[in-house]
Structure formats: structure tokens, C-alpha cells
Amino acid sequence: MYKTVITFKDGIPEDVLTALRETAEGAFDNRLGKAVNISDSPFQCVFEGDEPLHSCLHMGNYMLDDTDGYSDYIRTWEWFDSEYPHENHSVLEAYEEIAVCRARMNKLRMSRTR
């Protein structure tokens, strides 16, 4: 079983929360399948599935990361893998690390072109 759990920050207006949930639900309904948000909480989205949805869940994570400003509203964003728990991690932290690496690479490229 695979699971992505996104928890939004406190104090977000209800209309913004609704839009955030709809954006997440759209991202997890992609060309690789559809994972349904099973959370009843307005402050959380939970998408899970077995092997056929593994790629769909990853694609949903990538699509949300590619949505400008989305992560600004997230308190936690976790990936869980029940078969390989050592692969559980914070998606938010992983994407932040990737963004830092990309910025460093771009800075290096720019310094080499001068």
C-alpha cells in the first residue's frame, strides 16, 4: 500500500482550502490512474492505493510540486510505503532539497557562460 498525506497550514480561509483540495484531487486524477482523496478533514488530503496506483500517486506528487505557490500552504506532505517503510519520507523536504540543487546548478551554469 502506498499513501500520500498532505496537511495544510492552519488559518487558511475555507475557500482557499477548497481550491487546494480540488487542485490536489485533480493532480491525483491523471493519465496513470485516479487515486481518491479519502480524508474527511478540510485541512488534509490522503491519497492511497496498491501497486496499480503507485505511478499515479508519484505523478500526482510531481504535478502538485509543479503548481506555483502550492507548497506555501502545506504544513506537511508525506509519502508512505507499507512494503518498504525505509522509503517513507517528507515529500515537501525532498522537493525543497531539489529546488536548492537546481538553483545551485543554474548559478553554476550562469557563471560558466560569462
Phi and psi in radians as a Rosetta constraint file:
Dihedral C 1 N 2 CA 2 C 2 CIRCULARHARMONIC -2.058 0.35
Dihedral N 2 CA 2 C 2 N 3 CIRCULARHARMONIC 2.563 0.35
Dihedral C 2 N 3 CA 3 C 3 CIRCULARHARMONIC -2.605 0.35
Dihedral N 3 CA 3 C 3 N 4 CIRCULARHARMONIC 2.419 0.35
Dihedral C 3 N 4 CA 4 C 4 CIRCULARHARMONIC -2.027 0.35
Dihedral N 4 CA 4 C 4 N 5 CIRCULARHARMONIC 2.238 0.35
Dihedral C 4 N 5 CA 5 C 5 CIRCULARHARMONIC -2.147 0.35
Dihedral N 5 CA 5 C 5 N 6 CIRCULARHARMONIC 2.082 0.35
Dihedral C 5 N 6 CA 6 C 6 CIRCULARHARMONIC -1.975 0.35
Dihedral N 6 CA 6 C 6 N 7 CIRCULARHARMONIC 2.154 0.35
Dihedral C 6 N 7 CA 7 C 7 CIRCULARHARMONIC -2.025 0.35
Dihedral N 7 CA 7 C 7 N 8 CIRCULARHARMONIC 2.193 0.35
Dihedral C 7 N 8 CA 8 C 8 CIRCULARHARMONIC -1.489 0.35
Dihedral N 8 CA 8 C 8 N 9 CIRCULARHARMONIC 2.730 0.35
Dihedral C 8 N 9 CA 9 C 9 CIRCULARHARMONIC -1.183 0.35
Dihedral N 9 CA 9 C 9 N 10 CIRCULARHARMONIC 2.707 0.35
Dihedral C 9 N 10 CA 10 C 10 CIRCULARHARMONIC -1.246 0.35
Dihedral N 10 CA 10 C 10 N 11 CIRCULARHARMONIC 2.714 0.35
Dihedral C 10 N 11 CA 11 C 11 CIRCULARHARMONIC 1.473 0.35
Dihedral N 11 CA 11 C 11 N 12 CIRCULARHARMONIC 0.126 0.35
Dihedral C 11 N 12 CA 12 C 12 CIRCULARHARMONIC -1.425 0.35
Dihedral N 12 CA 12 C 12 N 13 CIRCULARHARMONIC 2.277 0.35
Dihedral C 12 N 13 CA 13 C 13 CIRCULARHARMONIC -1.011 0.35
Dihedral N 13 CA 13 C 13 N 14 CIRCULARHARMONIC 2.619 0.35
Dihedral C 13 N 14 CA 14 C 14 CIRCULARHARMONIC -0.993 0.35
Dihedral N 14 CA 14 C 14 N 15 CIRCULARHARMONIC -0.713 0.35
Dihedral C 14 N 15 CA 15 C 15 CIRCULARHARMONIC -1.166 0.35
Dihedral N 15 CA 15 C 15 N 16 CIRCULARHARMONIC -0.600 0.35
Dihedral C 15 N 16 CA 16 C 16 CIRCULARHARMONIC -1.232 0.35
Dihedral N 16 CA 16 C 16 N 17 CIRCULARHARMONIC -0.724 0.35
Dihedral C 16 N 17 CA 17 C 17 CIRCULARHARMONIC -1.023 0.35
Dihedral N 17 CA 17 C 17 N 18 CIRCULARHARMONIC -0.748 0.35
Dihedral C 17 N 18 CA 18 C 18 CIRCULARHARMONIC -1.055 0.35
Dihedral N 18 CA 18 C 18 N 19 CIRCULARHARMONIC -0.778 0.35
Dihedral C 18 N 19 CA 19 C 19 CIRCULARHARMONIC -1.130 0.35
Dihedral N 19 CA 19 C 19 N 20 CIRCULARHARMONIC -0.690 0.35
Dihedral C 19 N 20 CA 20 C 20 CIRCULARHARMONIC -1.117 0.35
Dihedral N 20 CA 20 C 20 N 21 CIRCULARHARMONIC -0.762 0.35
Dihedral C 20 N 21 CA 21 C 21 CIRCULARHARMONIC -1.127 0.35
Dihedral N 21 CA 21 C 21 N 22 CIRCULARHARMONIC -0.744 0.35
Dihedral C 21 N 22 CA 22 C 22 CIRCULARHARMONIC -1.103 0.35
Dihedral N 22 CA 22 C 22 N 23 CIRCULARHARMONIC -0.675 0.35
Dihedral C 22 N 23 CA 23 C 23 CIRCULARHARMONIC -1.118 0.35
Dihedral N 23 CA 23 C 23 N 24 CIRCULARHARMONIC -0.776 0.35
Dihedral C 23 N 24 CA 24 C 24 CIRCULARHARMONIC -1.108 0.35
Dihedral N 24 CA 24 C 24 N 25 CIRCULARHARMONIC -0.791 0.35
Dihedral C 24 N 25 CA 25 C 25 CIRCULARHARMONIC -1.083 0.35
Dihedral N 25 CA 25 C 25 N 26 CIRCULARHARMONIC -0.620 0.35
Dihedral C 25 N 26 CA 26 C 26 CIRCULARHARMONIC -1.191 0.35
Dihedral N 26 CA 26 C 26 N 27 CIRCULARHARMONIC -0.671 0.35
Dihedral C 26 N 27 CA 27 C 27 CIRCULARHARMONIC -1.150 0.35
Dihedral N 27 CA 27 C 27 N 28 CIRCULARHARMONIC -0.605 0.35
Dihedral C 27 N 28 CA 28 C 28 CIRCULARHARMONIC -1.565 0.35
Dihedral N 28 CA 28 C 28 N 29 CIRCULARHARMONIC 0.138 0.35
Dihedral C 28 N 29 CA 29 C 29 CIRCULARHARMONIC -2.021 0.35
Dihedral N 29 CA 29 C 29 N 30 CIRCULARHARMONIC 1.499 0.35
Dihedral C 29 N 30 CA 30 C 30 CIRCULARHARMONIC -2.255 0.35
Dihedral N 30 CA 30 C 30 N 31 CIRCULARHARMONIC -3.093 0.35
Dihedral C 30 N 31 CA 31 C 31 CIRCULARHARMONIC -1.100 0.35
Dihedral N 31 CA 31 C 31 N 32 CIRCULARHARMONIC -0.208 0.35
Dihedral C 31 N 32 CA 32 C 32 CIRCULARHARMONIC -1.740 0.35
Dihedral N 32 CA 32 C 32 N 33 CIRCULARHARMONIC -0.022 0.35
Dihedral C 32 N 33 CA 33 C 33 CIRCULARHARMONIC 2.509 0.35
Dihedral N 33 CA 33 C 33 N 34 CIRCULARHARMONIC -2.981 0.35
Dihedral C 33 N 34 CA 34 C 34 CIRCULARHARMONIC -2.379 0.35
Dihedral N 34 CA 34 C 34 N 35 CIRCULARHARMONIC 2.081 0.35
Dihedral C 34 N 35 CA 35 C 35 CIRCULARHARMONIC -1.846 0.35
Dihedral N 35 CA 35 C 35 N 36 CIRCULARHARMONIC 2.245 0.35
Dihedral C 35 N 36 CA 36 C 36 CIRCULARHARMONIC -1.562 0.35
Dihedral N 36 CA 36 C 36 N 37 CIRCULARHARMONIC 2.440 0.35
Dihedral C 36 N 37 CA 37 C 37 CIRCULARHARMONIC -1.259 0.35
Dihedral N 37 CA 37 C 37 N 38 CIRCULARHARMONIC 1.998 0.35
Dihedral C 37 N 38 CA 38 C 38 CIRCULARHARMONIC -1.694 0.35
Dihedral N 38 CA 38 C 38 N 39 CIRCULARHARMONIC 0.074 0.35
Dihedral C 38 N 39 CA 39 C 39 CIRCULARHARMONIC -1.495 0.35
Dihedral N 39 CA 39 C 39 N 40 CIRCULARHARMONIC 2.425 0.35
Dihedral C 39 N 40 CA 40 C 40 CIRCULARHARMONIC -1.639 0.35
Dihedral N 40 CA 40 C 40 N 41 CIRCULARHARMONIC -0.195 0.35
Dihedral C 40 N 41 CA 41 C 41 CIRCULARHARMONIC -1.396 0.35
Dihedral N 41 CA 41 C 41 N 42 CIRCULARHARMONIC 2.334 0.35
Dihedral C 41 N 42 CA 42 C 42 CIRCULARHARMONIC -1.204 0.35
Dihedral N 42 CA 42 C 42 N 43 CIRCULARHARMONIC -0.275 0.35
Dihedral C 42 N 43 CA 43 C 43 CIRCULARHARMONIC -1.700 0.35
Dihedral N 43 CA 43 C 43 N 44 CIRCULARHARMONIC 0.151 0.35
Dihedral C 43 N 44 CA 44 C 44 CIRCULARHARMONIC -2.618 0.35
Dihedral N 44 CA 44 C 44 N 45 CIRCULARHARMONIC 2.524 0.35
Dihedral C 44 N 45 CA 45 C 45 CIRCULARHARMONIC -2.114 0.35
Dihedral N 45 CA 45 C 45 N 46 CIRCULARHARMONIC 2.342 0.35
Dihedral C 45 N 46 CA 46 C 46 CIRCULARHARMONIC -2.259 0.35
Dihedral N 46 CA 46 C 46 N 47 CIRCULARHARMONIC 2.088 0.35
Dihedral C 46 N 47 CA 47 C 47 CIRCULARHARMONIC -2.088 0.35
Dihedral N 47 CA 47 C 47 N 48 CIRCULARHARMONIC 2.251 0.35
Dihedral C 47 N 48 CA 48 C 48 CIRCULARHARMONIC -2.512 0.35
Dihedral N 48 CA 48 C 48 N 49 CIRCULARHARMONIC 2.810 0.35
Dihedral C 48 N 49 CA 49 C 49 CIRCULARHARMONIC -3.141 0.35
Dihedral N 49 CA 49 C 49 N 50 CIRCULARHARMONIC 2.899 0.35
Dihedral C 49 N 50 CA 50 C 50 CIRCULARHARMONIC -1.514 0.35
Dihedral N 50 CA 50 C 50 N 51 CIRCULARHARMONIC -2.948 0.35
Dihedral C 50 N 51 CA 51 C 51 CIRCULARHARMONIC -0.797 0.35
Dihedral N 51 CA 51 C 51 N 52 CIRCULARHARMONIC -0.787 0.35
Dihedral C 51 N 52 CA 52 C 52 CIRCULARHARMONIC -1.049 0.35
Dihedral N 52 CA 52 C 52 N 53 CIRCULARHARMONIC -0.413 0.35
Dihedral C 52 N 53 CA 53 C 53 CIRCULARHARMONIC -1.723 0.35
Dihedral N 53 CA 53 C 53 N 54 CIRCULARHARMONIC 0.021 0.35
Dihedral C 53 N 54 CA 54 C 54 CIRCULARHARMONIC -0.931 0.35
Dihedral N 54 CA 54 C 54 N 55 CIRCULARHARMONIC -0.915 0.35
Dihedral C 54 N 55 CA 55 C 55 CIRCULARHARMONIC -1.170 0.35
Dihedral N 55 CA 55 C 55 N 56 CIRCULARHARMONIC -0.643 0.35
Dihedral C 55 N 56 CA 56 C 56 CIRCULARHARMONIC -1.059 0.35
Dihedral N 56 CA 56 C 56 N 57 CIRCULARHARMONIC -0.755 0.35
Dihedral C 56 N 57 CA 57 C 57 CIRCULARHARMONIC -1.136 0.35
Dihedral N 57 CA 57 C 57 N 58 CIRCULARHARMONIC -0.749 0.35
Dihedral C 57 N 58 CA 58 C 58 CIRCULARHARMONIC -1.101 0.35
Dihedral N 58 CA 58 C 58 N 59 CIRCULARHARMONIC -0.767 0.35
Dihedral C 58 N 59 CA 59 C 59 CIRCULARHARMONIC -1.053 0.35
Dihedral N 59 CA 59 C 59 N 60 CIRCULARHARMONIC -0.730 0.35
Dihedral C 59 N 60 CA 60 C 60 CIRCULARHARMONIC -1.047 0.35
Dihedral N 60 CA 60 C 60 N 61 CIRCULARHARMONIC -0.744 0.35
Dihedral C 60 N 61 CA 61 C 61 CIRCULARHARMONIC -1.063 0.35
Dihedral N 61 CA 61 C 61 N 62 CIRCULARHARMONIC -0.805 0.35
Dihedral C 61 N 62 CA 62 C 62 CIRCULARHARMONIC -1.087 0.35
Dihedral N 62 CA 62 C 62 N 63 CIRCULARHARMONIC -0.727 0.35
Dihedral C 62 N 63 CA 63 C 63 CIRCULARHARMONIC -1.130 0.35
Dihedral N 63 CA 63 C 63 N 64 CIRCULARHARMONIC -0.707 0.35
Dihedral C 63 N 64 CA 64 C 64 CIRCULARHARMONIC -1.183 0.35
Dihedral N 64 CA 64 C 64 N 65 CIRCULARHARMONIC -0.686 0.35
Dihedral C 64 N 65 CA 65 C 65 CIRCULARHARMONIC -1.093 0.35
Dihedral N 65 CA 65 C 65 N 66 CIRCULARHARMONIC -0.530 0.35
Dihedral C 65 N 66 CA 66 C 66 CIRCULARHARMONIC -1.445 0.35
Dihedral N 66 CA 66 C 66 N 67 CIRCULARHARMONIC -0.047 0.35
Dihedral C 66 N 67 CA 67 C 67 CIRCULARHARMONIC -1.537 0.35
Dihedral N 67 CA 67 C 67 N 68 CIRCULARHARMONIC 1.974 0.35
Dihedral C 67 N 68 CA 68 C 68 CIRCULARHARMONIC -0.931 0.35
Dihedral N 68 CA 68 C 68 N 69 CIRCULARHARMONIC 2.245 0.35
Dihedral C 68 N 69 CA 69 C 69 CIRCULARHARMONIC 1.376 0.35
Dihedral N 69 CA 69 C 69 N 70 CIRCULARHARMONIC -0.114 0.35
Dihedral C 69 N 70 CA 70 C 70 CIRCULARHARMONIC -1.057 0.35
Dihedral N 70 CA 70 C 70 N 71 CIRCULARHARMONIC -0.786 0.35
Dihedral C 70 N 71 CA 71 C 71 CIRCULARHARMONIC -1.166 0.35
Dihedral N 71 CA 71 C 71 N 72 CIRCULARHARMONIC -0.282 0.35
Dihedral C 71 N 72 CA 72 C 72 CIRCULARHARMONIC -1.092 0.35
Dihedral N 72 CA 72 C 72 N 73 CIRCULARHARMONIC -0.403 0.35
Dihedral C 72 N 73 CA 73 C 73 CIRCULARHARMONIC -1.702 0.35
Dihedral N 73 CA 73 C 73 N 74 CIRCULARHARMONIC -0.017 0.35
Dihedral C 73 N 74 CA 74 C 74 CIRCULARHARMONIC -1.715 0.35
Dihedral N 74 CA 74 C 74 N 75 CIRCULARHARMONIC 2.282 0.35
Dihedral C 74 N 75 CA 75 C 75 CIRCULARHARMONIC -1.498 0.35
Dihedral N 75 CA 75 C 75 N 76 CIRCULARHARMONIC -0.867 0.35
Dihedral C 75 N 76 CA 76 C 76 CIRCULARHARMONIC -2.436 0.35
Dihedral N 76 CA 76 C 76 N 77 CIRCULARHARMONIC 2.634 0.35
Dihedral C 76 N 77 CA 77 C 77 CIRCULARHARMONIC -2.561 0.35
Dihedral N 77 CA 77 C 77 N 78 CIRCULARHARMONIC 1.844 0.35
Dihedral C 77 N 78 CA 78 C 78 CIRCULARHARMONIC -2.063 0.35
Dihedral N 78 CA 78 C 78 N 79 CIRCULARHARMONIC 2.576 0.35
Dihedral C 78 N 79 CA 79 C 79 CIRCULARHARMONIC -1.975 0.35
Dihedral N 79 CA 79 C 79 N 80 CIRCULARHARMONIC 2.285 0.35
Dihedral C 79 N 80 CA 80 C 80 CIRCULARHARMONIC -2.183 0.35
Dihedral N 80 CA 80 C 80 N 81 CIRCULARHARMONIC 2.382 0.35
Dihedral C 80 N 81 CA 81 C 81 CIRCULARHARMONIC -2.253 0.35
Dihedral N 81 CA 81 C 81 N 82 CIRCULARHARMONIC 1.884 0.35
Dihedral C 81 N 82 CA 82 C 82 CIRCULARHARMONIC -1.207 0.35
Dihedral N 82 CA 82 C 82 N 83 CIRCULARHARMONIC -0.474 0.35
Dihedral C 82 N 83 CA 83 C 83 CIRCULARHARMONIC -1.386 0.35
Dihedral N 83 CA 83 C 83 N 84 CIRCULARHARMONIC -0.638 0.35
Dihedral C 83 N 84 CA 84 C 84 CIRCULARHARMONIC -2.210 0.35
Dihedral N 84 CA 84 C 84 N 85 CIRCULARHARMONIC 1.319 0.35
Dihedral C 84 N 85 CA 85 C 85 CIRCULARHARMONIC -1.069 0.35
Dihedral N 85 CA 85 C 85 N 86 CIRCULARHARMONIC -0.342 0.35
Dihedral C 85 N 86 CA 86 C 86 CIRCULARHARMONIC -1.181 0.35
Dihedral N 86 CA 86 C 86 N 87 CIRCULARHARMONIC -0.230 0.35
Dihedral C 86 N 87 CA 87 C 87 CIRCULARHARMONIC -1.598 0.35
Dihedral N 87 CA 87 C 87 N 88 CIRCULARHARMONIC -0.027 0.35
Dihedral C 87 N 88 CA 88 C 88 CIRCULARHARMONIC -1.113 0.35
Dihedral N 88 CA 88 C 88 N 89 CIRCULARHARMONIC 2.421 0.35
Dihedral C 88 N 89 CA 89 C 89 CIRCULARHARMONIC -2.860 0.35
Dihedral N 89 CA 89 C 89 N 90 CIRCULARHARMONIC 2.943 0.35
Dihedral C 89 N 90 CA 90 C 90 CIRCULARHARMONIC -1.466 0.35
Dihedral N 90 CA 90 C 90 N 91 CIRCULARHARMONIC 2.006 0.35
Dihedral C 90 N 91 CA 91 C 91 CIRCULARHARMONIC -1.141 0.35
Dihedral N 91 CA 91 C 91 N 92 CIRCULARHARMONIC -0.690 0.35
Dihedral C 91 N 92 CA 92 C 92 CIRCULARHARMONIC -1.045 0.35
Dihedral N 92 CA 92 C 92 N 93 CIRCULARHARMONIC -0.813 0.35
Dihedral C 92 N 93 CA 93 C 93 CIRCULARHARMONIC -1.144 0.35
Dihedral N 93 CA 93 C 93 N 94 CIRCULARHARMONIC -0.699 0.35
Dihedral C 93 N 94 CA 94 C 94 CIRCULARHARMONIC -1.089 0.35
Dihedral N 94 CA 94 C 94 N 95 CIRCULARHARMONIC -0.765 0.35
Dihedral C 94 N 95 CA 95 C 95 CIRCULARHARMONIC -1.211 0.35
Dihedral N 95 CA 95 C 95 N 96 CIRCULARHARMONIC -0.574 0.35
Dihedral C 95 N 96 CA 96 C 96 CIRCULARHARMONIC -1.144 0.35
Dihedral N 96 CA 96 C 96 N 97 CIRCULARHARMONIC -0.709 0.35
Dihedral C 96 N 97 CA 97 C 97 CIRCULARHARMONIC -1.115 0.35
Dihedral N 97 CA 97 C 97 N 98 CIRCULARHARMONIC -0.712 0.35
Dihedral C 97 N 98 CA 98 C 98 CIRCULARHARMONIC -1.105 0.35
Dihedral N 98 CA 98 C 98 N 99 CIRCULARHARMONIC -0.725 0.35
Dihedral C 98 N 99 CA 99 C 99 CIRCULARHARMONIC -1.092 0.35
Dihedral N 99 CA 99 C 99 N 100 CIRCULARHARMONIC -0.702 0.35
Dihedral C 99 N 100 CA 100 C 100 CIRCULARHARMONIC -1.126 0.35
Dihedral N 100 CA 100 C 100 N 101 CIRCULARHARMONIC -0.768 0.35
Dihedral C 100 N 101 CA 101 C 101 CIRCULARHARMONIC -1.092 0.35
Dihedral N 101 CA 101 C 101 N 102 CIRCULARHARMONIC -0.722 0.35
Dihedral C 101 N 102 CA 102 C 102 CIRCULARHARMONIC -1.097 0.35
Dihedral N 102 CA 102 C 102 N 103 CIRCULARHARMONIC -0.736 0.35
Dihedral C 102 N 103 CA 103 C 103 CIRCULARHARMONIC -1.098 0.35
Dihedral N 103 CA 103 C 103 N 104 CIRCULARHARMONIC -0.712 0.35
Dihedral C 103 N 104 CA 104 C 104 CIRCULARHARMONIC -1.124 0.35
Dihedral N 104 CA 104 C 104 N 105 CIRCULARHARMONIC -0.743 0.35
Dihedral C 104 N 105 CA 105 C 105 CIRCULARHARMONIC -1.130 0.35
Dihedral N 105 CA 105 C 105 N 106 CIRCULARHARMONIC -0.727 0.35
Dihedral C 105 N 106 CA 106 C 106 CIRCULARHARMONIC -1.110 0.35
Dihedral N 106 CA 106 C 106 N 107 CIRCULARHARMONIC -0.715 0.35
Dihedral C 106 N 107 CA 107 C 107 CIRCULARHARMONIC -1.099 0.35
Dihedral N 107 CA 107 C 107 N 108 CIRCULARHARMONIC -0.730 0.35
Dihedral C 107 N 108 CA 108 C 108 CIRCULARHARMONIC -1.120 0.35
Dihedral N 108 CA 108 C 108 N 109 CIRCULARHARMONIC -0.769 0.35
Dihedral C 108 N 109 CA 109 C 109 CIRCULARHARMONIC -1.059 0.35
Dihedral N 109 CA 109 C 109 N 110 CIRCULARHARMONIC -0.757 0.35
Dihedral C 109 N 110 CA 110 C 110 CIRCULARHARMONIC -1.115 0.35
Dihedral N 110 CA 110 C 110 N 111 CIRCULARHARMONIC -0.684 0.35
Dihedral C 110 N 111 CA 111 C 111 CIRCULARHARMONIC -1.216 0.35
Dihedral N 111 CA 111 C 111 N 112 CIRCULARHARMONIC -0.468 0.35
Dihedral C 111 N 112 CA 112 C 112 CIRCULARHARMONIC -1.403 0.35
Dihedral N 112 CA 112 C 112 N 113 CIRCULARHARMONIC -0.389 0.35
Dihedral C 112 N 113 CA 113 C 113 CIRCULARHARMONIC -1.540 0.35
Dihedral N 113 CA 113 C 113 N 114 CIRCULARHARMONIC -0.074 0.35
